Amino acid sequence: MEQSRFEIIKRWAKFILPTVAGLIGGYLYYYYVGCNRGCAITGNPYTSMLWGGAIGLLLTNWKSKPKQNEEKSNEVKK
């Protein structure tokens, strides 16, 4: 089945937007809170942004419910 462009963009935006927000948040954390010497994560803007992006990506589907197969839902209704 062919999907429209809007559906494809919507599906990918659910992953990209939180990741970009995490990247921005990681940089802001580095800029305002980060240390200058010896800190593994906050001492470098790239590692801080990497961790922020990873956290943003992990939080993309924390509220969504898992989808059930149509067969299982049909069996329950019968």
PDB file of N, H, CA, C and O in Angstrom:
ATOM      1  N   MET A   1       0.840  -1.170   0.000  1.00  0.00           N
ATOM      2  CA  MET A   1       0.000   0.000   0.000  1.00  0.00           C
ATOM      3  C   MET A   1       0.893   1.244   0.000  1.00  0.00           C
ATOM      4  O   MET A   1       1.893   1.319   0.714  1.00  0.00           O
ATOM      5  N   GLU A   2       0.507   2.182  -0.799  1.00  0.00           N
ATOM      6  H   GLU A   2      -0.305   2.121  -1.379  1.00  0.00           H
ATOM      7  CA  GLU A   2       1.303   3.393  -0.944  1.00  0.00           C
ATOM      8  C   GLU A   2       0.849   4.449   0.066  1.00  0.00           C
ATOM      9  O   GLU A   2      -0.346   4.680   0.251  1.00  0.00           O
ATOM     10  N   GLN A   3       1.819   5.079   0.709  1.00  0.00           N
ATOM     11  H   GLN A   3       2.790   4.892   0.559  1.00  0.00           H
ATOM     12  CA  GLN A   3       1.511   6.101   1.695  1.00  0.00           C
ATOM     13  C   GLN A   3       1.684   7.482   1.079  1.00  0.00           C
ATOM     14  O   GLN A   3       2.510   7.682   0.187  1.00  0.00           O
ATOM     15  N   SER A   4       0.906   8.414   1.561  1.00  0.00           N
ATOM     16  H   SER A   4       0.235   8.251   2.285  1.00  0.00           H
ATOM     17  CA  SER A   4       1.043   9.773   1.069  1.00  0.00           C
ATOM     18  C   SER A   4       2.279  10.421   1.694  1.00  0.00           C
ATOM     19  O   SER A   4       2.814   9.939   2.692  1.00  0.00           O
ATOM     20  N   ARG A   5       2.711  11.504   1.097  1.00  0.00           N
ATOM     21  H   ARG A   5       2.277  11.896   0.286  1.00  0.00           H
ATOM     22  CA  ARG A   5       3.887  12.208   1.618  1.00  0.00           C
ATOM     23  C   ARG A   5       3.633  12.748   3.016  1.00  0.00           C
ATOM     24  O   ARG A   5       4.527  12.749   3.862  1.00  0.00           O
ATOM     25  N   PHE A   6       2.417  13.206   3.253  1.00  0.00           N
ATOM     26  H   PHE A   6       1.690  13.205   2.566  1.00  0.00           H
ATOM     27  CA  PHE A   6       2.081  13.752   4.559  1.00  0.00           C
ATOM     28  C   PHE A   6       2.217  12.696   5.647  1.00  0.00           C
ATOM     29  O   PHE A   6       2.717  12.991   6.732  1.00  0.00           O
ATOM     30  N   GLU A   7       1.783  11.476   5.376  1.00  0.00           N
ATOM     31  H   GLU A   7       1.376  11.236   4.494  1.00  0.00           H
ATOM     32  CA  GLU A   7       1.895  10.397   6.364  1.00  0.00           C
ATOM     33  C   GLU A   7       3.348  10.048   6.643  1.00  0.00           C
ATOM     34  O   GLU A   7       3.715   9.777   7.786  1.00  0.00           O
ATOM     35  N   ILE A   8       4.169  10.052   5.613  1.00  0.00           N
ATOM     36  H   ILE A   8       3.870  10.272   4.684  1.00  0.00           H
ATOM     37  CA  ILE A   8       5.592   9.744   5.784  1.00  0.00           C
ATOM     38  C   ILE A   8       6.275  10.833   6.600  1.00  0.00           C
ATOM     39  O   ILE A   8       7.049  10.533   7.510  1.00  0.00           O
ATOM     40  N   ILE A   9       5.995  12.095   6.281  1.00  0.00           N
ATOM     41  H   ILE A   9       5.367  12.338   5.542  1.00  0.00           H
ATOM     42  CA  ILE A   9       6.582  13.211   7.028  1.00  0.00           C
ATOM     43  C   ILE A   9       6.114  13.180   8.470  1.00  0.00           C
ATOM     44  O   ILE A   9       6.902  13.418   9.386  1.00  0.00           O
ATOM     45  N   LYS A  10       4.840  12.890   8.677  1.00  0.00           N
ATOM     46  H   LYS A  10       4.201  12.697   7.933  1.00  0.00           H
ATOM     47  CA  LYS A  10       4.300  12.836  10.035  1.00  0.00           C
ATOM     48  C   LYS A  10       4.971  11.724  10.840  1.00  0.00           C
ATOM     49  O   LYS A  10       5.294  11.916  12.013  1.00  0.00           O
ATOM     50  N   ARG A  11       5.182  10.572  10.223  1.00  0.00           N
ATOM     51  H   ARG A  11       4.920  10.415   9.270  1.00  0.00           H
ATOM     52  CA  ARG A  11       5.814   9.451  10.919  1.00  0.00           C
ATOM     53  C   ARG A  11       7.258   9.785  11.307  1.00  0.00           C
ATOM     54  O   ARG A  11       7.673   9.493  12.428  1.00  0.00           O
ATOM     55  N   TRP A  12       8.021  10.386  10.407  1.00  0.00           N
ATOM     56  H   TRP A  12       7.683  10.623   9.496  1.00  0.00           H
ATOM     57  CA  TRP A  12       9.411  10.711  10.695  1.00  0.00           C
ATOM     58  C   TRP A  12       9.542  11.907  11.621  1.00  0.00           C
ATOM     59  O   TRP A  12      10.508  11.995  12.379  1.00  0.00           O
ATOM     60  N   ALA A  13       8.579  12.840  11.573  1.00  0.00           N
ATOM     61  H   ALA A  13       7.795  12.769  10.957  1.00  0.00           H
ATOM     62  CA  ALA A  13       8.646  14.012  12.444  1.00  0.00           C
ATOM     63  C   ALA A  13       8.510  13.615  13.907  1.00  0.00           C
ATOM     64  O   ALA A  13       9.023  14.309  14.785  1.00  0.00           O
ATOM     65  N   LYS A  14       7.824  12.504  14.182  1.00  0.00           N
ATOM     66  H   LYS A  14       7.408  11.940  13.469  1.00  0.00           H
ATOM     67  CA  LYS A  14       7.687  12.031  15.563  1.00  0.00           C
ATOM     68  C   LYS A  14       9.030  11.646  16.159  1.00  0.00           C
ATOM     69  O   LYS A  14       9.191  11.672  17.379  1.00  0.00           O
ATOM     70  N   PHE A  15       9.989  11.293  15.330  1.00  0.00           N
ATOM     71  H   PHE A  15       9.858  11.273  14.339  1.00  0.00           H
ATOM     72  CA  PHE A  15      11.322  10.932  15.805  1.00  0.00           C
ATOM     73  C   PHE A  15      12.306  12.095  15.700  1.00  0.00           C
ATOM     74  O   PHE A  15      13.153  12.276  16.575  1.00  0.00           O
ATOM     75  N   ILE A  16      12.192  12.876  14.636  1.00  0.00           N
ATOM     76  H   ILE A  16      11.504  12.728  13.926  1.00  0.00           H
ATOM     77  CA  ILE A  16      13.179  13.920  14.377  1.00  0.00           C
ATOM     78  C   ILE A  16      13.008  15.119  15.313  1.00  0.00           C
ATOM     79  O   ILE A  16      13.995  15.630  15.842  1.00  0.00           O
ATOM     80  N   LEU A  17      11.782  15.569  15.522  1.00  0.00           N
ATOM     81  H   LEU A  17      10.980  15.155  15.093  1.00  0.00           H
ATOM     82  CA  LEU A  17      11.568  16.768  16.333  1.00  0.00           C
ATOM     83  C   LEU A  17      12.029  16.611  17.778  1.00  0.00           C
ATOM     84  O   LEU A  17      12.706  17.506  18.282  1.00  0.00           O
ATOM     85  N   PRO A  18      11.695  15.512  18.478  1.00  0.00           N
ATOM     86  CA  PRO A  18      12.221  15.367  19.841  1.00  0.00           C
ATOM     87  C   PRO A  18      13.742  15.224  19.883  1.00  0.00           C
ATOM     88  O   PRO A  18      14.381  15.670  20.836  1.00  0.00           O
ATOM     89  N   THR A  19      14.319  14.611  18.863  1.00  0.00           N
ATOM     90  H   THR A  19      13.800  14.249  18.089  1.00  0.00           H
ATOM     91  CA  THR A  19      15.768  14.466  18.817  1.00  0.00           C
ATOM     92  C   THR A  19      16.441  15.824  18.646  1.00  0.00           C
ATOM     93  O   THR A  19      17.440  16.110  19.307  1.00  0.00           O
ATOM     94  N   VAL A  20      15.904  16.657  17.767  1.00  0.00           N
ATOM     95  H   VAL A  20      15.093  16.425  17.230  1.00  0.00           H
ATOM     96  CA  VAL A  20      16.451  18.000  17.567  1.00  0.00           C
ATOM     97  C   VAL A  20      16.268  18.838  18.833  1.00  0.00           C
ATOM     98  O   VAL A  20      17.158  19.602  19.205  1.00  0.00           O
ATOM     99  N   ALA A  21      15.124  18.698  19.492  1.00  0.00           N
ATOM    100  H   ALA A  21      14.401  18.076  19.189  1.00  0.00           H
ATOM    101  CA  ALA A  21      14.909  19.415  20.750  1.00  0.00           C
ATOM    102  C   ALA A  21      15.924  18.953  21.800  1.00  0.00           C
ATOM    103  O   ALA A  21      16.420  19.769  22.577  1.00  0.00           O
ATOM    104  N   GLY A  22      16.234  17.662  21.830  1.00  0.00           N
ATOM    105  H   GLY A  22      15.831  17.000  21.199  1.00  0.00           H
ATOM    106  CA  GLY A  22      17.245  17.150  22.744  1.00  0.00           C
ATOM    107  C   GLY A  22      18.632  17.678  22.426  1.00  0.00           C
ATOM    108  O   GLY A  22      19.410  17.970  23.334  1.00  0.00           O
ATOM    109  N   LEU A  23      18.948  17.803  21.138  1.00  0.00           N
ATOM    110  H   LEU A  23      18.316  17.566  20.400  1.00  0.00           H
ATOM    111  CA  LEU A  23      20.237  18.369  20.739  1.00  0.00           C
ATOM    112  C   LEU A  23      20.362  19.814  21.208  1.00  0.00           C
ATOM    113  O   LEU A  23      21.394  20.222  21.740  1.00  0.00           O
ATOM    114  N   ILE A  24      19.301  20.574  21.003  1.00  0.00           N
ATOM    115  H   ILE A  24      18.462  20.243  20.571  1.00  0.00           H
ATOM    116  CA  ILE A  24      19.314  21.972  21.444  1.00  0.00           C
ATOM    117  C   ILE A  24      19.405  22.049  22.962  1.00  0.00           C
ATOM    118  O   ILE A  24      20.148  22.867  23.504  1.00  0.00           O
ATOM    119  N   GLY A  25      18.652  21.198  23.642  1.00  0.00           N
ATOM    120  H   GLY A  25      18.049  20.533  23.201  1.00  0.00           H
ATOM    121  CA  GLY A  25      18.713  21.173  25.099  1.00  0.00           C
ATOM    122  C   GLY A  25      20.089  20.780  25.612  1.00  0.00           C
ATOM    123  O   GLY A  25      20.559  21.328  26.609  1.00  0.00           O
ATOM    124  N   GLY A  26      20.741  19.834  24.940  1.00  0.00           N
ATOM    125  H   GLY A  26      20.359  19.388  24.130  1.00  0.00           H
ATOM    126  CA  GLY A  26      22.095  19.444  25.325  1.00  0.00           C
ATOM    127  C   GLY A  26      23.091  20.570  25.160  1.00  0.00           C
ATOM    128  O   GLY A  26      23.974  20.756  25.998  1.00  0.00           O
ATOM    129  N   TYR A  27      22.952  21.327  24.076  1.00  0.00           N
ATOM    130  H   TYR A  27      22.235  21.177  23.395  1.00  0.00           H
ATOM    131  CA  TYR A  27      23.857  22.463  23.895  1.00  0.00           C
ATOM    132  C   TYR A  27      23.593  23.545  24.931  1.00  0.00           C
ATOM    133  O   TYR A  27      24.529  24.131  25.474  1.00  0.00           O
ATOM    134  N   LEU A  28      22.322  23.813  25.206  1.00  0.00           N
ATOM    135  H   LEU A  28      21.561  23.337  24.764  1.00  0.00           H
ATOM    136  CA  LEU A  28      22.010  24.820  26.217  1.00  0.00           C
ATOM    137  C   LEU A  28      22.517  24.392  27.589  1.00  0.00           C
ATOM    138  O   LEU A  28      22.969  25.231  28.369  1.00  0.00           O
ATOM    139  N   TYR A  29      22.449  23.111  27.892  1.00  0.00           N
ATOM    140  H   TYR A  29      22.082  22.429  27.259  1.00  0.00           H
ATOM    141  CA  TYR A  29      22.993  22.612  29.160  1.00  0.00           C
ATOM    142  C   TYR A  29      24.502  22.819  29.205  1.00  0.00           C
ATOM    143  O   TYR A  29      25.043  23.228  30.233  1.00  0.00           O
ATOM    144  N   TYR A  30      25.179  22.541  28.105  1.00  0.00           N
ATOM    145  H   TYR A  30      24.740  22.209  27.270  1.00  0.00           H
ATOM    146  CA  TYR A  30      26.630  22.774  28.039  1.00  0.00           C
ATOM    147  C   TYR A  30      26.944  24.259  28.226  1.00  0.00           C
ATOM    148  O   TYR A  30      27.868  24.619  28.956  1.00  0.00           O
ATOM    149  N   TYR A  31      26.175  25.106  27.567  1.00  0.00           N
ATOM    150  H   TYR A  31      25.424  24.814  26.974  1.00  0.00           H
ATOM    151  CA  TYR A  31      26.472  26.541  27.583  1.00  0.00           C
ATOM    152  C   TYR A  31      26.255  27.161  28.957  1.00  0.00           C
ATOM    153  O   TYR A  31      27.074  27.957  29.417  1.00  0.00           O
ATOM    154  N   TYR A  32      25.156  26.801  29.614  1.00  0.00           N
ATOM    155  H   TYR A  32      24.490  26.155  29.240  1.00  0.00           H
ATOM    156  CA  TYR A  32      24.823  27.443  30.882  1.00  0.00           C
ATOM    157  C   TYR A  32      25.340  26.700  32.116  1.00  0.00           C
ATOM    158  O   TYR A  32      25.642  27.332  33.129  1.00  0.00           O
ATOM    159  N   VAL A  33      25.447  25.371  32.050  1.00  0.00           N
ATOM    160  H   VAL A  33      25.201  24.858  31.228  1.00  0.00           H
ATOM    161  CA  VAL A  33      25.796  24.590  33.233  1.00  0.00           C
ATOM    162  C   VAL A  33      27.159  23.926  33.101  1.00  0.00           C
ATOM    163  O   VAL A  33      27.821  23.683  34.110  1.00  0.00           O
ATOM    164  N   GLY A  34      27.588  23.631  31.894  1.00  0.00           N
ATOM    165  H   GLY A  34      27.050  23.828  31.074  1.00  0.00           H
ATOM    166  CA  GLY A  34      28.786  22.841  31.666  1.00  0.00           C
ATOM    167  C   GLY A  34      30.038  23.364  32.349  1.00  0.00           C
ATOM    168  O   GLY A  34      30.140  24.548  32.668  1.00  0.00           O
ATOM    169  N   CYS A  35      30.981  22.470  32.565  1.00  0.00           N
ATOM    170  H   CYS A  35      30.898  21.508  32.306  1.00  0.00           H
ATOM    171  CA  CYS A  35      32.229  22.849  33.234  1.00  0.00           C
ATOM    172  C   CYS A  35      33.356  22.981  32.209  1.00  0.00           C
ATOM    173  O   CYS A  35      33.218  22.543  31.067  1.00  0.00           O
ATOM    174  N   ASN A  36      34.454  23.576  32.618  1.00  0.00           N
ATOM    175  H   ASN A  36      34.566  23.932  33.546  1.00  0.00           H
ATOM    176  CA  ASN A  36      35.561  23.850  31.709  1.00  0.00           C
ATOM    177  C   ASN A  36      36.658  22.790  31.735  1.00  0.00           C
ATOM    178  O   ASN A  36      37.405  22.667  30.765  1.00  0.00           O
ATOM    179  N   ARG A  37      36.774  22.034  32.802  1.00  0.00           N
ATOM    180  H   ARG A  37      36.168  22.134  33.591  1.00  0.00           H
ATOM    181  CA  ARG A  37      37.902  21.111  32.894  1.00  0.00           C
ATOM    182  C   ARG A  37      37.477  19.742  33.422  1.00  0.00           C
ATOM    183  O   ARG A  37      36.873  19.627  34.489  1.00  0.00           O
ATOM    184  N   GLY A  38      37.802  18.730  32.661  1.00  0.00           N
ATOM    185  H   GLY A  38      38.293  18.824  31.794  1.00  0.00           H
ATOM    186  CA  GLY A  38      37.675  17.370  33.132  1.00  0.00           C
ATOM    187  C   GLY A  38      36.301  16.735  33.142  1.00  0.00           C
ATOM    188  O   GLY A  38      36.177  15.580  33.549  1.00  0.00           O
ATOM    189  N   CYS A  39      35.289  17.418  32.724  1.00  0.00           N
ATOM    190  H   CYS A  39      35.390  18.356  32.393  1.00  0.00           H
ATOM    191  CA  CYS A  39      33.944  16.814  32.727  1.00  0.00           C
ATOM    192  C   CYS A  39      33.743  16.040  31.429  1.00  0.00           C
ATOM    193  O   CYS A  39      33.975  16.567  30.341  1.00  0.00           O
ATOM    194  N   ALA A  40      33.314  14.798  31.550  1.00  0.00           N
ATOM    195  H   ALA A  40      33.126  14.370  32.434  1.00  0.00           H
ATOM    196  CA  ALA A  40      33.197  13.941  30.368  1.00  0.00           C
ATOM    197  C   ALA A  40      32.046  14.359  29.459  1.00  0.00           C
ATOM    198  O   ALA A  40      32.205  14.388  28.238  1.00  0.00           O
ATOM    199  N   ILE A  41      30.909  14.679  30.026  1.00  0.00           N
ATOM    200  H   ILE A  41      30.780  14.656  31.017  1.00  0.00           H
ATOM    201  CA  ILE A  41      29.738  14.986  29.203  1.00  0.00           C
ATOM    202  C   ILE A  41      29.584  16.482  28.999  1.00  0.00           C
ATOM    203  O   ILE A  41      29.410  16.928  27.865  1.00  0.00           O
ATOM    204  N   THR A  42      29.642  17.265  30.058  1.00  0.00           N
ATOM    205  H   THR A  42      29.783  16.903  30.979  1.00  0.00           H
ATOM    206  CA  THR A  42      29.354  18.690  29.940  1.00  0.00           C
ATOM    207  C   THR A  42      30.565  19.533  29.584  1.00  0.00           C
ATOM    208  O   THR A  42      30.426  20.745  29.418  1.00  0.00           O
ATOM    209  N   GLY A  43      31.728  18.953  29.462  1.00  0.00           N
ATOM    210  H   GLY A  43      31.841  17.968  29.597  1.00  0.00           H
ATOM    211  CA  GLY A  43      32.926  19.703  29.116  1.00  0.00           C
ATOM    212  C   GLY A  43      33.089  19.907  27.629  1.00  0.00           C
ATOM    213  O   GLY A  43      33.911  20.722  27.210  1.00  0.00           O
ATOM    214  N   ASN A  44      32.336  19.197  26.822  1.00  0.00           N
ATOM    215  H   ASN A  44      31.668  18.535  27.162  1.00  0.00           H
ATOM    216  CA  ASN A  44      32.442  19.269  25.377  1.00  0.00           C
ATOM    217  C   ASN A  44      31.031  19.466  24.811  1.00  0.00           C
ATOM    218  O   ASN A  44      30.126  18.718  25.178  1.00  0.00           O
ATOM    219  N   PRO A  45      30.818  20.449  23.930  1.00  0.00           N
ATOM    220  CA  PRO A  45      29.463  20.669  23.428  1.00  0.00           C
ATOM    221  C   PRO A  45      28.938  19.506  22.584  1.00  0.00           C
ATOM    222  O   PRO A  45      27.733  19.256  22.557  1.00  0.00           O
ATOM    223  N   TYR A  46      29.823  18.806  21.906  1.00  0.00           N
ATOM    224  H   TYR A  46      30.802  19.009  21.929  1.00  0.00           H
ATOM    225  CA  TYR A  46      29.377  17.705  21.046  1.00  0.00           C
ATOM    226  C   TYR A  46      28.859  16.521  21.857  1.00  0.00           C
ATOM    227  O   TYR A  46      27.834  15.931  21.517  1.00  0.00           O
ATOM    228  N   THR A  47      29.562  16.180  22.919  1.00  0.00           N
ATOM    229  H   THR A  47      30.395  16.659  23.196  1.00  0.00           H
ATOM    230  CA  THR A  47      29.080  15.064  23.734  1.00  0.00           C
ATOM    231  C   THR A  47      27.809  15.445  24.489  1.00  0.00           C
ATOM    232  O   THR A  47      26.925  14.610  24.683  1.00  0.00           O
ATOM    233  N   SER A  48      27.718  16.681  24.907  1.00  0.00           N
ATOM    234  H   SER A  48      28.436  17.359  24.749  1.00  0.00           H
ATOM    235  CA  SER A  48      26.512  17.139  25.585  1.00  0.00           C
ATOM    236  C   SER A  48      25.322  17.100  24.632  1.00  0.00           C
ATOM    237  O   SER A  48      24.228  16.696  25.024  1.00  0.00           O
ATOM    238  N   MET A  49      25.527  17.515  23.392  1.00  0.00           N
ATOM    239  H   MET A  49      26.416  17.843  23.073  1.00  0.00           H
ATOM    240  CA  MET A  49      24.459  17.471  22.391  1.00  0.00           C
ATOM    241  C   MET A  49      24.109  16.036  22.024  1.00  0.00           C
ATOM    242  O   MET A  49      22.942  15.722  21.790  1.00  0.00           O
ATOM    243  N   LEU A  50      25.108  15.167  21.973  1.00  0.00           N
ATOM    244  H   LEU A  50      26.056  15.422  22.163  1.00  0.00           H
ATOM    245  CA  LEU A  50      24.855  13.762  21.661  1.00  0.00           C
ATOM    246  C   LEU A  50      23.980  13.113  22.721  1.00  0.00           C
ATOM    247  O   LEU A  50      23.026  12.408  22.392  1.00  0.00           O
ATOM    248  N   TRP A  51      24.293  13.343  23.981  1.00  0.00           N
ATOM    249  H   TRP A  51      25.068  13.916  24.248  1.00  0.00           H
ATOM    250  CA  TRP A  51      23.481  12.785  25.061  1.00  0.00           C
ATOM    251  C   TRP A  51      22.088  13.398  25.085  1.00  0.00           C
ATOM    252  O   TRP A  51      21.111  12.691  25.331  1.00  0.00           O
ATOM    253  N   GLY A  52      21.979  14.689  24.835  1.00  0.00           N
ATOM    254  H   GLY A  52      22.772  15.264  24.635  1.00  0.00           H
ATOM    255  CA  GLY A  52      20.664  15.331  24.783  1.00  0.00           C
ATOM    256  C   GLY A  52      19.816  14.783  23.651  1.00  0.00           C
ATOM    257  O   GLY A  52      18.620  14.552  23.828  1.00  0.00           O
ATOM    258  N   GLY A  53      20.423  14.571  22.487  1.00  0.00           N
ATOM    259  H   GLY A  53      21.395  14.759  22.343  1.00  0.00           H
ATOM    260  CA  GLY A  53      19.699  13.980  21.361  1.00  0.00           C
ATOM    261  C   GLY A  53      19.267  12.554  21.631  1.00  0.00           C
ATOM    262  O   GLY A  53      18.175  12.146  21.235  1.00  0.00           O
ATOM    263  N   ALA A  54      20.119  11.792  22.306  1.00  0.00           N
ATOM    264  H   ALA A  54      21.006  12.123  22.628  1.00  0.00           H
ATOM    265  CA  ALA A  54      19.762  10.407  22.649  1.00  0.00           C
ATOM    266  C   ALA A  54      18.598  10.372  23.621  1.00  0.00           C
ATOM    267  O   ALA A  54      17.704   9.536  23.491  1.00  0.00           O
ATOM    268  N   ILE A  55      18.600  11.264  24.585  1.00  0.00           N
ATOM    269  H   ILE A  55      19.326  11.943  24.691  1.00  0.00           H
ATOM    270  CA  ILE A  55      17.485  11.310  25.536  1.00  0.00           C
ATOM    271  C   ILE A  55      16.204  11.748  24.830  1.00  0.00           C
ATOM    272  O   ILE A  55      15.132  11.208  25.102  1.00  0.00           O
ATOM    273  N   GLY A  56      16.307  12.717  23.929  1.00  0.00           N
ATOM    274  H   GLY A  56      17.178  13.156  23.707  1.00  0.00           H
ATOM    275  CA  GLY A  56      15.139  13.134  23.155  1.00  0.00           C
ATOM    276  C   GLY A  56      14.588  12.010  22.318  1.00  0.00           C
ATOM    277  O   GLY A  56      13.371  11.869  22.201  1.00  0.00           O
ATOM    278  N   LEU A  57      15.451  11.208  21.732  1.00  0.00           N
ATOM    279  H   LEU A  57      16.440  11.323  21.827  1.00  0.00           H
ATOM    280  CA  LEU A  57      15.000  10.075  20.928  1.00  0.00           C
ATOM    281  C   LEU A  57      14.364   8.995  21.794  1.00  0.00           C
ATOM    282  O   LEU A  57      13.376   8.383  21.388  1.00  0.00           O
ATOM    283  N   LEU A  58      14.911   8.755  22.971  1.00  0.00           N
ATOM    284  H   LEU A  58      15.713   9.252  23.301  1.00  0.00           H
ATOM    285  CA  LEU A  58      14.334   7.746  23.864  1.00  0.00           C
ATOM    286  C   LEU A  58      12.954   8.151  24.374  1.00  0.00           C
ATOM    287  O   LEU A  58      12.121   7.289  24.655  1.00  0.00           O
ATOM    288  N   LEU A  59      12.711   9.429  24.491  1.00  0.00           N
ATOM    289  H   LEU A  59      13.388  10.129  24.262  1.00  0.00           H
ATOM    290  CA  LEU A  59      11.430   9.896  25.010  1.00  0.00           C
ATOM    291  C   LEU A  59      10.362  10.082  23.931  1.00  0.00           C
ATOM    292  O   LEU A  59       9.296  10.626  24.219  1.00  0.00           O
ATOM    293  N   THR A  60      10.619   9.647  22.708  1.00  0.00           N
ATOM    294  H   THR A  60      11.485   9.205  22.474  1.00  0.00           H
ATOM    295  CA  THR A  60       9.651   9.864  21.634  1.00  0.00           C
ATOM    296  C   THR A  60       8.365   9.084  21.836  1.00  0.00           C
ATOM    297  O   THR A  60       7.286   9.624  21.593  1.00  0.00           O
ATOM    298  N   ASN A  61       8.438   7.847  22.265  1.00  0.00           N
ATOM    299  H   ASN A  61       9.315   7.408  22.462  1.00  0.00           H
ATOM    300  CA  ASN A  61       7.243   7.003  22.368  1.00  0.00           C
ATOM    301  C   ASN A  61       6.932   6.578  23.782  1.00  0.00           C
ATOM    302  O   ASN A  61       6.394   5.488  23.976  1.00  0.00           O
ATOM    303  N   TRP A  62       7.236   7.363  24.757  1.00  0.00           N
ATOM    304  H   TRP A  62       7.673   8.249  24.599  1.00  0.00           H
ATOM    305  CA  TRP A  62       7.019   6.935  26.137  1.00  0.00           C
ATOM    306  C   TRP A  62       5.552   6.948  26.519  1.00  0.00           C
ATOM    307  O   TRP A  62       5.182   6.289  27.491  1.00  0.00           O
ATOM    308  N   LYS A  63       4.691   7.671  25.796  1.00  0.00           N
ATOM    309  H   LYS A  63       4.992   8.206  25.007  1.00  0.00           H
ATOM    310  CA  LYS A  63       3.281   7.713  26.136  1.00  0.00           C
ATOM    311  C   LYS A  63       2.414   6.850  25.227  1.00  0.00           C
ATOM    312  O   LYS A  63       1.245   6.618  25.537  1.00  0.00           O
ATOM    313  N   SER A  64       2.947   6.379  24.135  1.00  0.00           N
ATOM    314  H   SER A  64       3.896   6.567  23.882  1.00  0.00           H
ATOM    315  CA  SER A  64       2.123   5.645  23.178  1.00  0.00           C
ATOM    316  C   SER A  64       1.876   4.214  23.661  1.00  0.00           C
ATOM    317  O   SER A  64       2.730   3.591  24.292  1.00  0.00           O
ATOM    318  N   LYS A  65       0.698   3.724  23.348  1.00  0.00           N
ATOM    319  H   LYS A  65       0.004   4.230  22.835  1.00  0.00           H
ATOM    320  CA  LYS A  65       0.332   2.357  23.700  1.00  0.00           C
ATOM    321  C   LYS A  65       0.746   1.433  22.556  1.00  0.00           C
ATOM    322  O   LYS A  65       0.699   1.840  21.395  1.00  0.00           O
ATOM    323  N   PRO A  66       1.147   0.213  22.858  1.00  0.00           N
ATOM    324  CA  PRO A  66       1.495  -0.707  21.780  1.00  0.00           C
ATOM    325  C   PRO A  66       0.255  -1.090  20.972  1.00  0.00           C
ATOM    326  O   PRO A  66      -0.827  -1.284  21.526  1.00  0.00           O
ATOM    327  N   LYS A  67       0.429  -1.192  19.676  1.00  0.00           N
ATOM    328  H   LYS A  67       1.308  -1.034  19.226  1.00  0.00           H
ATOM    329  CA  LYS A  67      -0.681  -1.541  18.800  1.00  0.00           C
ATOM    330  C   LYS A  67      -0.939  -3.042  18.864  1.00  0.00           C
ATOM    331  O   LYS A  67      -0.007  -3.844  18.935  1.00  0.00           O
ATOM    332  N   GLN A  68      -2.206  -3.405  18.838  1.00  0.00           N
ATOM    333  H   GLN A  68      -2.963  -2.753  18.780  1.00  0.00           H
ATOM    334  CA  GLN A  68      -2.581  -4.812  18.841  1.00  0.00           C
ATOM    335  C   GLN A  68      -2.817  -5.258  17.404  1.00  0.00           C
ATOM    336  O   GLN A  68      -3.197  -4.465  16.542  1.00  0.00           O
ATOM    337  N   ASN A  69      -2.588  -6.516  17.174  1.00  0.00           N
ATOM    338  H   ASN A  69      -2.280  -7.160  17.875  1.00  0.00           H
ATOM    339  CA  ASN A  69      -2.877  -7.071  15.868  1.00  0.00           C
ATOM    340  C   ASN A  69      -4.381  -7.096  15.645  1.00  0.00           C
ATOM    341  O   ASN A  69      -5.153  -7.244  16.592  1.00  0.00           O
ATOM    342  N   GLU A  70      -4.793  -6.954  14.397  1.00  0.00           N
ATOM    343  H   GLU A  70      -4.165  -6.835  13.627  1.00  0.00           H
ATOM    344  CA  GLU A  70      -6.225  -6.961  14.089  1.00  0.00           C
ATOM    345  C   GLU A  70      -6.844  -8.317  14.398  1.00  0.00           C
ATOM    346  O   GLU A  70      -8.008  -8.397  14.790  1.00  0.00           O
ATOM    347  N   GLU A  71      -6.076  -9.369  14.225  1.00  0.00           N
ATOM    348  H   GLU A  71      -5.130  -9.303  13.907  1.00  0.00           H
ATOM    349  CA  GLU A  71      -6.606 -10.703  14.488  1.00  0.00           C
ATOM    350  C   GLU A  71      -6.947 -10.872  15.966  1.00  0.00           C
ATOM    351  O   GLU A  71      -7.994 -11.426  16.301  1.00  0.00           O
ATOM    352  N   LYS A  72      -6.080 -10.405  16.839  1.00  0.00           N
ATOM    353  H   LYS A  72      -5.230  -9.955  16.567  1.00  0.00           H
ATOM    354  CA  LYS A  72      -6.332 -10.530  18.268  1.00  0.00           C
ATOM    355  C   LYS A  72      -7.544  -9.712  18.681  1.00  0.00           C
ATOM    356  O   LYS A  72      -8.344 -10.161  19.502  1.00  0.00           O
ATOM    357  N   SER A  73      -7.688  -8.511  18.118  1.00  0.00           N
ATOM    358  H   SER A  73      -7.038  -8.147  17.451  1.00  0.00           H
ATOM    359  CA  SER A  73      -8.832  -7.685  18.487  1.00  0.00           C
ATOM    360  C   SER A  73     -10.133  -8.269  17.934  1.00  0.00           C
ATOM    361  O   SER A  73     -11.185  -8.123  18.556  1.00  0.00           O
ATOM    362  N   ASN A  74     -10.076  -8.925  16.778  1.00  0.00           N
ATOM    363  H   ASN A  74      -9.221  -9.043  16.272  1.00  0.00           H
ATOM    364  CA  ASN A  74     -11.272  -9.550  16.230  1.00  0.00           C
ATOM    365  C   ASN A  74     -11.682 -10.769  17.043  1.00  0.00           C
ATOM    366  O   ASN A  74     -12.875 -11.028  17.209  1.00  0.00           O
ATOM    367  N   GLU A  75     -10.705 -11.527  17.555  1.00  0.00           N
ATOM    368  H   GLU A  75      -9.737 -11.317  17.420  1.00  0.00           H
ATOM    369  CA  GLU A  75     -11.021 -12.696  18.362  1.00  0.00           C
ATOM    370  C   GLU A  75     -11.674 -12.304  19.680  1.00  0.00           C
ATOM    371  O   GLU A  75     -12.548 -13.013  20.179  1.00  0.00           O
ATOM    372  N   VAL A  76     -11.260 -11.197  20.232  1.00  0.00           N
ATOM    373  H   VAL A  76     -10.550 -10.621  19.827  1.00  0.00           H
ATOM    374  CA  VAL A  76     -11.820 -10.747  21.500  1.00  0.00           C
ATOM    375  C   VAL A  76     -13.263 -10.314  21.311  1.00  0.00           C
ATOM    376  O   VAL A  76     -14.085 -10.548  22.197  1.00  0.00           O
ATOM    377  N   LYS A  77     -13.601  -9.691  20.188  1.00  0.00           N
ATOM    378  H   LYS A  77     -12.933  -9.500  19.469  1.00  0.00           H
ATOM    379  CA  LYS A  77     -14.943  -9.220  19.928  1.00  0.00           C
ATOM    380  C   LYS A  77     -15.934 -10.355  19.712  1.00  0.00           C
ATOM    381  O   LYS A  77     -17.118 -10.199  20.012  1.00  0.00           O
ATOM    382  N   LYS A  78     -15.477 -11.494  19.197  1.00  0.00           N
ATOM    383  H   LYS A  78     -14.515 -11.620  18.953  1.00  0.00           H
ATOM    384  CA  LYS A  78     -16.388 -12.601  18.888  1.00  0.00           C
ATOM    385  C   LYS A  78     -16.876 -13.303  20.082  1.00  0.00           C
ATOM    386  O   LYS A  78     -17.649 -14.254  19.967  1.00  0.00           O
TER     387      LYS A  78
END
